Amino acid sequence: MGKRITIVLDDDLFKKLRERQSKQIRDSSKSVSFSRVINQTIRKAVR
């Protein structure tokens, strides 16, 4: 279980992340949380 934090996203980033979430939901039969999308994106960026 991760830490619960509050962040403020710029509108353009929020839209891109929601689009990414939507694509993942369409491509799978499972639910995809917004937190999961954010975590995946951050992990890719900090490698």
mmCIF file as Biopython writes it, N, C-alpha, C and O atoms, coordinates in Angstrom:
data_model
#
loop_
_atom_site.group_PDB
_atom_site.id
_atom_site.type_symbol
_atom_site.label_atom_id
_atom_site.label_alt_id
_atom_site.label_comp_id
_atom_site.label_asym_id
_atom_site.label_entity_id
_atom_site.label_seq_id
_atom_site.pdbx_PDB_ins_code
_atom_site.Cartn_x
_atom_site.Cartn_y
_atom_site.Cartn_z
_atom_site.occupancy
_atom_site.B_iso_or_equiv
_atom_site.auth_seq_id
_atom_site.auth_asym_id
_atom_site.pdbx_PDB_model_num
ATOM 1   N N  . MET A ? 1  ? 0.849   -1.185 0.000   1.0 0.0 1  A 1 
ATOM 2   C CA . MET A ? 1  ? 0.000   0.000  0.000   1.0 0.0 1  A 1 
ATOM 3   C C  . MET A ? 1  ? 0.883   1.231  0.000   1.0 0.0 1  A 1 
ATOM 4   O O  . MET A ? 1  ? 1.856   1.308  0.749   1.0 0.0 1  A 1 
ATOM 5   N N  . GLY A ? 2  ? 0.546   2.177  -0.828  1.0 0.0 2  A 1 
ATOM 6   C CA . GLY A ? 2  ? 1.337   3.393  -0.952  1.0 0.0 2  A 1 
ATOM 7   C C  . GLY A ? 2  ? 0.900   4.477  0.009   1.0 0.0 2  A 1 
ATOM 8   O O  . GLY A ? 2  ? -0.022  4.306  0.806   1.0 0.0 2  A 1 
ATOM 9   N N  . LYS A ? 3  ? 1.581   5.577  -0.092  1.0 0.0 3  A 1 
ATOM 10  C CA . LYS A ? 3  ? 1.267   6.768  0.708   1.0 0.0 3  A 1 
ATOM 11  C C  . LYS A ? 3  ? 0.181   7.568  0.008   1.0 0.0 3  A 1 
ATOM 12  O O  . LYS A ? 3  ? 0.150   7.651  -1.220  1.0 0.0 3  A 1 
ATOM 13  N N  . ARG A ? 4  ? -0.703  8.152  0.791   1.0 0.0 4  A 1 
ATOM 14  C CA . ARG A ? 4  ? -1.739  9.025  0.245   1.0 0.0 4  A 1 
ATOM 15  C C  . ARG A ? 4  ? -1.209  10.451 0.285   1.0 0.0 4  A 1 
ATOM 16  O O  . ARG A ? 4  ? -0.839  10.957 1.345   1.0 0.0 4  A 1 
ATOM 17  N N  . ILE A ? 5  ? -1.176  11.098 -0.888  1.0 0.0 5  A 1 
ATOM 18  C CA . ILE A ? 5  ? -0.705  12.476 -0.969  1.0 0.0 5  A 1 
ATOM 19  C C  . ILE A ? 5  ? -1.679  13.294 -1.806  1.0 0.0 5  A 1 
ATOM 20  O O  . ILE A ? 5  ? -2.539  12.746 -2.495  1.0 0.0 5  A 1 
ATOM 21  N N  . THR A ? 6  ? -1.534  14.587 -1.736  1.0 0.0 6  A 1 
ATOM 22  C CA . THR A ? 6  ? -2.330  15.488 -2.564  1.0 0.0 6  A 1 
ATOM 23  C C  . THR A ? 6  ? -1.381  16.231 -3.489  1.0 0.0 6  A 1 
ATOM 24  O O  . THR A ? 6  ? -0.374  16.782 -3.046  1.0 0.0 6  A 1 
ATOM 25  N N  . ILE A ? 7  ? -1.710  16.242 -4.781  1.0 0.0 7  A 1 
ATOM 26  C CA . ILE A ? 7  ? -0.912  16.997 -5.747  1.0 0.0 7  A 1 
ATOM 27  C C  . ILE A ? 7  ? -1.849  17.860 -6.579  1.0 0.0 7  A 1 
ATOM 28  O O  . ILE A ? 7  ? -3.050  17.601 -6.658  1.0 0.0 7  A 1 
ATOM 29  N N  . VAL A ? 8  ? -1.288  18.880 -7.189  1.0 0.0 8  A 1 
ATOM 30  C CA . VAL A ? 8  ? -2.048  19.732 -8.095  1.0 0.0 8  A 1 
ATOM 31  C C  . VAL A ? 8  ? -1.471  19.526 -9.490  1.0 0.0 8  A 1 
ATOM 32  O O  . VAL A ? 8  ? -0.286  19.766 -9.722  1.0 0.0 8  A 1 
ATOM 33  N N  . LEU A ? 9  ? -2.318  19.080 -10.415 1.0 0.0 9  A 1 
ATOM 34  C CA . LEU A ? 9  ? -1.895  18.846 -11.794 1.0 0.0 9  A 1 
ATOM 35  C C  . LEU A ? 9  ? -2.361  19.990 -12.682 1.0 0.0 9  A 1 
ATOM 36  O O  . LEU A ? 9  ? -3.466  20.507 -12.521 1.0 0.0 9  A 1 
ATOM 37  N N  . ASP A ? 10 ? -1.508  20.378 -13.616 1.0 0.0 10 A 1 
ATOM 38  C CA . ASP A ? 10 ? -1.936  21.332 -14.632 1.0 0.0 10 A 1 
ATOM 39  C C  . ASP A ? 10 ? -3.016  20.673 -15.481 1.0 0.0 10 A 1 
ATOM 40  O O  . ASP A ? 10 ? -3.050  19.451 -15.627 1.0 0.0 10 A 1 
ATOM 41  N N  . ASP A ? 11 ? -3.891  21.494 -16.034 1.0 0.0 11 A 1 
ATOM 42  C CA . ASP A ? 11 ? -5.024  20.972 -16.807 1.0 0.0 11 A 1 
ATOM 43  C C  . ASP A ? 11 ? -4.587  20.088 -17.966 1.0 0.0 11 A 1 
ATOM 44  O O  . ASP A ? 11 ? -5.219  19.067 -18.237 1.0 0.0 11 A 1 
ATOM 45  N N  . ASP A ? 12 ? -3.503  20.474 -18.659 1.0 0.0 12 A 1 
ATOM 46  C CA . ASP A ? 12 ? -3.057  19.686 -19.808 1.0 0.0 12 A 1 
ATOM 47  C C  . ASP A ? 12 ? -2.551  18.312 -19.378 1.0 0.0 12 A 1 
ATOM 48  O O  . ASP A ? 12 ? -2.800  17.321 -20.065 1.0 0.0 12 A 1 
ATOM 49  N N  . LEU A ? 13 ? -1.845  18.240 -18.253 1.0 0.0 13 A 1 
ATOM 50  C CA . LEU A ? 13 ? -1.369  16.948 -17.760 1.0 0.0 13 A 1 
ATOM 51  C C  . LEU A ? 13 ? -2.523  16.069 -17.295 1.0 0.0 13 A 1 
ATOM 52  O O  . LEU A ? 13 ? -2.536  14.863 -17.540 1.0 0.0 13 A 1 
ATOM 53  N N  . PHE A ? 14 ? -3.485  16.680 -16.626 1.0 0.0 14 A 1 
ATOM 54  C CA . PHE A ? 14 ? -4.658  15.935 -16.172 1.0 0.0 14 A 1 
ATOM 55  C C  . PHE A ? 14 ? -5.374  15.299 -17.361 1.0 0.0 14 A 1 
ATOM 56  O O  . PHE A ? 14 ? -5.759  14.131 -17.313 1.0 0.0 14 A 1 
ATOM 57  N N  . LYS A ? 15 ? -5.545  16.073 -18.421 1.0 0.0 15 A 1 
ATOM 58  C CA . LYS A ? 15 ? -6.232  15.569 -19.617 1.0 0.0 15 A 1 
ATOM 59  C C  . LYS A ? 15 ? -5.453  14.414 -20.250 1.0 0.0 15 A 1 
ATOM 60  O O  . LYS A ? 15 ? -6.042  13.400 -20.624 1.0 0.0 15 A 1 
ATOM 61  N N  . LYS A ? 16 ? -4.135  14.564 -20.370 1.0 0.0 16 A 1 
ATOM 62  C CA . LYS A ? 16 ? -3.320  13.507 -20.967 1.0 0.0 16 A 1 
ATOM 63  C C  . LYS A ? 16 ? -3.350  12.231 -20.131 1.0 0.0 16 A 1 
ATOM 64  O O  . LYS A ? 16 ? -3.414  11.129 -20.675 1.0 0.0 16 A 1 
ATOM 65  N N  . LEU A ? 17 ? -3.305  12.381 -18.815 1.0 0.0 17 A 1 
ATOM 66  C CA . LEU A ? 17 ? -3.347  11.205 -17.943 1.0 0.0 17 A 1 
ATOM 67  C C  . LEU A ? 17 ? -4.709  10.523 -18.001 1.0 0.0 17 A 1 
ATOM 68  O O  . LEU A ? 17 ? -4.784  9.295  -17.991 1.0 0.0 17 A 1 
ATOM 69  N N  . ARG A ? 18 ? -5.778  11.298 -18.060 1.0 0.0 18 A 1 
ATOM 70  C CA . ARG A ? 18 ? -7.123  10.708 -18.185 1.0 0.0 18 A 1 
ATOM 71  C C  . ARG A ? 18 ? -7.270  9.987  -19.526 1.0 0.0 18 A 1 
ATOM 72  O O  . ARG A ? 18 ? -7.900  8.933  -19.598 1.0 0.0 18 A 1 
ATOM 73  N N  . GLU A ? 19 ? -6.689  10.555 -20.588 1.0 0.0 19 A 1 
ATOM 74  C CA . GLU A ? 19 ? -6.727  9.889  -21.895 1.0 0.0 19 A 1 
ATOM 75  C C  . GLU A ? 19 ? -5.963  8.571  -21.848 1.0 0.0 19 A 1 
ATOM 76  O O  . GLU A ? 19 ? -6.398  7.569  -22.416 1.0 0.0 19 A 1 
ATOM 77  N N  . ARG A ? 20 ? -4.827  8.580  -21.169 1.0 0.0 20 A 1 
ATOM 78  C CA . ARG A ? 20 ? -4.043  7.353  -21.020 1.0 0.0 20 A 1 
ATOM 79  C C  . ARG A ? 20 ? -4.832  6.305  -20.236 1.0 0.0 20 A 1 
ATOM 80  O O  . ARG A ? 20 ? -4.819  5.124  -20.583 1.0 0.0 20 A 1 
ATOM 81  N N  . GLN A ? 21 ? -5.514  6.740  -19.186 1.0 0.0 21 A 1 
ATOM 82  C CA . GLN A ? 21 ? -6.354  5.841  -18.392 1.0 0.0 21 A 1 
ATOM 83  C C  . GLN A ? 21 ? -7.474  5.267  -19.256 1.0 0.0 21 A 1 
ATOM 84  O O  . GLN A ? 21 ? -7.750  4.068  -19.208 1.0 0.0 21 A 1 
ATOM 85  N N  . SER A ? 22 ? -8.109  6.114  -20.032 1.0 0.0 22 A 1 
ATOM 86  C CA . SER A ? 22 ? -9.203  5.685  -20.895 1.0 0.0 22 A 1 
ATOM 87  C C  . SER A ? 22 ? -8.733  4.629  -21.891 1.0 0.0 22 A 1 
ATOM 88  O O  . SER A ? 22 ? -9.428  3.640  -22.124 1.0 0.0 22 A 1 
ATOM 89  N N  . LYS A ? 23 ? -7.558  4.836  -22.477 1.0 0.0 23 A 1 
ATOM 90  C CA . LYS A ? 23 ? -7.013  3.868  -23.428 1.0 0.0 23 A 1 
ATOM 91  C C  . LYS A ? 23 ? -6.744  2.531  -22.745 1.0 0.0 23 A 1 
ATOM 92  O O  . LYS A ? 23 ? -7.049  1.477  -23.302 1.0 0.0 23 A 1 
ATOM 93  N N  . GLN A ? 24 ? -6.173  2.570  -21.541 1.0 0.0 24 A 1 
ATOM 94  C CA . GLN A ? 24 ? -5.897  1.326  -20.817 1.0 0.0 24 A 1 
ATOM 95  C C  . GLN A ? 24 ? -7.187  0.589  -20.478 1.0 0.0 24 A 1 
ATOM 96  O O  . GLN A ? 24 ? -7.228  -0.640 -20.529 1.0 0.0 24 A 1 
ATOM 97  N N  . ILE A ? 25 ? -8.232  1.319  -20.135 1.0 0.0 25 A 1 
ATOM 98  C CA . ILE A ? 25 ? -9.524  0.693  -19.827 1.0 0.0 25 A 1 
ATOM 99  C C  . ILE A ? 25 ? -10.103 0.047  -21.084 1.0 0.0 25 A 1 
ATOM 100 O O  . ILE A ? 25 ? -10.619 -1.069 -21.028 1.0 0.0 25 A 1 
ATOM 101 N N  . ARG A ? 26 ? -10.018 0.748  -22.218 1.0 0.0 26 A 1 
ATOM 102 C CA . ARG A ? 26 ? -10.528 0.192  -23.481 1.0 0.0 26 A 1 
ATOM 103 C C  . ARG A ? 26 ? -9.769  -1.063 -23.887 1.0 0.0 26 A 1 
ATOM 104 O O  . ARG A ? 26 ? -10.358 -2.006 -24.417 1.0 0.0 26 A 1 
ATOM 105 N N  . ASP A ? 27 ? -8.443  -1.077 -23.637 1.0 0.0 27 A 1 
ATOM 106 C CA . ASP A ? 27 ? -7.604  -2.191 -24.072 1.0 0.0 27 A 1 
ATOM 107 C C  . ASP A ? 27 ? -7.674  -3.409 -23.153 1.0 0.0 27 A 1 
ATOM 108 O O  . ASP A ? 27 ? -7.168  -4.474 -23.505 1.0 0.0 27 A 1 
ATOM 109 N N  . SER A ? 28 ? -8.287  -3.268 -21.995 1.0 0.0 28 A 1 
ATOM 110 C CA . SER A ? 28 ? -8.376  -4.400 -21.072 1.0 0.0 28 A 1 
ATOM 111 C C  . SER A ? 28 ? -9.815  -4.559 -20.605 1.0 0.0 28 A 1 
ATOM 112 O O  . SER A ? 28 ? -10.662 -3.693 -20.828 1.0 0.0 28 A 1 
ATOM 113 N N  . SER A ? 29 ? -10.065 -5.666 -19.963 1.0 0.0 29 A 1 
ATOM 114 C CA . SER A ? 29 ? -11.406 -5.892 -19.423 1.0 0.0 29 A 1 
ATOM 115 C C  . SER A ? 29 ? -11.459 -5.551 -17.939 1.0 0.0 29 A 1 
ATOM 116 O O  . SER A ? 29 ? -12.466 -5.796 -17.275 1.0 0.0 29 A 1 
ATOM 117 N N  . LYS A ? 30 ? -10.364 -4.982 -17.420 1.0 0.0 30 A 1 
ATOM 118 C CA . LYS A ? 30 ? -10.278 -4.666 -16.000 1.0 0.0 30 A 1 
ATOM 119 C C  . LYS A ? 30 ? -10.386 -3.170 -15.764 1.0 0.0 30 A 1 
ATOM 120 O O  . LYS A ? 30 ? -10.202 -2.364 -16.675 1.0 0.0 30 A 1 
ATOM 121 N N  . SER A ? 31 ? -10.685 -2.820 -14.536 1.0 0.0 31 A 1 
ATOM 122 C CA . SER A ? 31 ? -10.710 -1.426 -14.112 1.0 0.0 31 A 1 
ATOM 123 C C  . SER A ? 31 ? -9.269  -0.924 -13.986 1.0 0.0 31 A 1 
ATOM 124 O O  . SER A ? 31 ? -8.384  -1.674 -13.573 1.0 0.0 31 A 1 
ATOM 125 N N  . VAL A ? 32 ? -9.036  0.325  -14.336 1.0 0.0 32 A 1 
ATOM 126 C CA . VAL A ? 32 ? -7.715  0.941  -14.216 1.0 0.0 32 A 1 
ATOM 127 C C  . VAL A ? 32 ? -7.886  2.238  -13.439 1.0 0.0 32 A 1 
ATOM 128 O O  . VAL A ? 32 ? -8.557  3.162  -13.899 1.0 0.0 32 A 1 
ATOM 129 N N  . SER A ? 33 ? -7.278  2.303  -12.263 1.0 0.0 33 A 1 
ATOM 130 C CA . SER A ? 33 ? -7.435  3.501  -11.436 1.0 0.0 33 A 1 
ATOM 131 C C  . SER A ? 33 ? -6.548  4.633  -11.941 1.0 0.0 33 A 1 
ATOM 132 O O  . SER A ? 33 ? -5.522  4.405  -12.582 1.0 0.0 33 A 1 
ATOM 133 N N  . PHE A ? 34 ? -6.966  5.849  -11.639 1.0 0.0 34 A 1 
ATOM 134 C CA . PHE A ? 34 ? -6.182  7.026  -12.004 1.0 0.0 34 A 1 
ATOM 135 C C  . PHE A ? 34 ? -4.836  6.995  -11.277 1.0 0.0 34 A 1 
ATOM 136 O O  . PHE A ? 34 ? -3.817  7.380  -11.850 1.0 0.0 34 A 1 
ATOM 137 N N  . SER A ? 35 ? -4.824  6.547  -10.037 1.0 0.0 35 A 1 
ATOM 138 C CA . SER A ? 35 ? -3.572  6.440  -9.275  1.0 0.0 35 A 1 
ATOM 139 C C  . SER A ? 35 ? -2.598  5.484  -9.957  1.0 0.0 35 A 1 
ATOM 140 O O  . SER A ? 35 ? -1.394  5.738  -9.998  1.0 0.0 35 A 1 
ATOM 141 N N  . ARG A ? 36 ? -3.116  4.403  -10.480 1.0 0.0 36 A 1 
ATOM 142 C CA . ARG A ? 36 ? -2.254  3.436  -11.171 1.0 0.0 36 A 1 
ATOM 143 C C  . ARG A ? 36 ? -1.603  4.064  -12.398 1.0 0.0 36 A 1 
ATOM 144 O O  . ARG A ? 36 ? -0.418  3.853  -12.655 1.0 0.0 36 A 1 
ATOM 145 N N  . VAL A ? 37 ? -2.373  4.829  -13.148 1.0 0.0 37 A 1 
ATOM 146 C CA . VAL A ? 37 ? -1.847  5.502  -14.338 1.0 0.0 37 A 1 
ATOM 147 C C  . VAL A ? 37 ? -0.753  6.493  -13.940 1.0 0.0 37 A 1 
ATOM 148 O O  . VAL A ? 37 ? 0.295   6.557  -14.583 1.0 0.0 37 A 1 
ATOM 149 N N  . ILE A ? 38 ? -0.995  7.255  -12.892 1.0 0.0 38 A 1 
ATOM 150 C CA . ILE A ? 38 ? 0.002   8.224  -12.426 1.0 0.0 38 A 1 
ATOM 151 C C  . ILE A ? 38 ? 1.270   7.503  -11.980 1.0 0.0 38 A 1 
ATOM 152 O O  . ILE A ? 38 ? 2.371   7.913  -12.347 1.0 0.0 38 A 1 
ATOM 153 N N  . ASN A ? 39 ? 1.134   6.439  -11.196 1.0 0.0 39 A 1 
ATOM 154 C CA . ASN A ? 39 ? 2.304   5.687  -10.732 1.0 0.0 39 A 1 
ATOM 155 C C  . ASN A ? 39 ? 3.103   5.105  -11.897 1.0 0.0 39 A 1 
ATOM 156 O O  . ASN A ? 39 ? 4.332   5.183  -11.898 1.0 0.0 39 A 1 
ATOM 157 N N  . GLN A ? 40 ? 2.429   4.528  -12.883 1.0 0.0 40 A 1 
ATOM 158 C CA . GLN A ? 40 ? 3.122   3.967  -14.048 1.0 0.0 40 A 1 
ATOM 159 C C  . GLN A ? 40 ? 3.886   5.054  -14.799 1.0 0.0 40 A 1 
ATOM 160 O O  . GLN A ? 40 ? 5.024   4.845  -15.218 1.0 0.0 40 A 1 
ATOM 161 N N  . THR A ? 41 ? 3.260   6.204  -14.966 1.0 0.0 41 A 1 
ATOM 162 C CA . THR A ? 41 ? 3.872   7.305  -15.702 1.0 0.0 41 A 1 
ATOM 163 C C  . THR A ? 41 ? 5.098   7.840  -14.968 1.0 0.0 41 A 1 
ATOM 164 O O  . THR A ? 41 ? 6.131   8.101  -15.585 1.0 0.0 41 A 1 
ATOM 165 N N  . ILE A ? 42 ? 4.986   8.002  -13.668 1.0 0.0 42 A 1 
ATOM 166 C CA . ILE A ? 42 ? 6.120   8.501  -12.878 1.0 0.0 42 A 1 
ATOM 167 C C  . ILE A ? 42 ? 7.256   7.489  -12.883 1.0 0.0 42 A 1 
ATOM 168 O O  . ILE A ? 42 ? 8.420   7.871  -12.998 1.0 0.0 42 A 1 
ATOM 169 N N  . ARG A ? 43 ? 6.937   6.202  -12.761 1.0 0.0 43 A 1 
ATOM 170 C CA . ARG A ? 43 ? 7.987   5.173  -12.783 1.0 0.0 43 A 1 
ATOM 171 C C  . ARG A ? 43 ? 8.776   5.215  -14.088 1.0 0.0 43 A 1 
ATOM 172 O O  . ARG A ? 43 ? 10.002  5.100  -14.073 1.0 0.0 43 A 1 
ATOM 173 N N  . LYS A ? 44 ? 8.089   5.377  -15.208 1.0 0.0 44 A 1 
ATOM 174 C CA . LYS A ? 44 ? 8.774   5.453  -16.503 1.0 0.0 44 A 1 
ATOM 175 C C  . LYS A ? 44 ? 9.672   6.683  -16.578 1.0 0.0 44 A 1 
ATOM 176 O O  . LYS A ? 44 ? 10.749  6.636  -17.172 1.0 0.0 44 A 1 
ATOM 177 N N  . ALA A ? 45 ? 9.228   7.780  -15.977 1.0 0.0 45 A 1 
ATOM 178 C CA . ALA A ? 45 ? 9.965   9.044  -16.070 1.0 0.0 45 A 1 
ATOM 179 C C  . ALA A ? 45 ? 11.210  9.074  -15.186 1.0 0.0 45 A 1 
ATOM 180 O O  . ALA A ? 45 ? 12.176  9.758  -15.522 1.0 0.0 45 A 1 
ATOM 181 N N  . VAL A ? 46 ? 11.211  8.358  -14.077 1.0 0.0 46 A 1 
ATOM 182 C CA . VAL A ? 46 ? 12.334  8.457  -13.141 1.0 0.0 46 A 1 
ATOM 183 C C  . VAL A ? 46 ? 13.350  7.324  -13.278 1.0 0.0 46 A 1 
ATOM 184 O O  . VAL A ? 46 ? 14.268  7.226  -12.464 1.0 0.0 46 A 1 
ATOM 185 N N  . ARG A ? 47 ? 13.211  6.496  -14.258 1.0 0.0 47 A 1 
ATOM 186 C CA . ARG A ? 47 ? 14.189  5.413  -14.476 1.0 0.0 47 A 1 
ATOM 187 C C  . ARG A ? 47 ? 15.499  5.953  -14.939 1.0 0.0 47 A 1 
ATOM 188 O O  . ARG A ? 47 ? 16.435  5.187  -15.171 1.0 0.0 47 A 1 
#
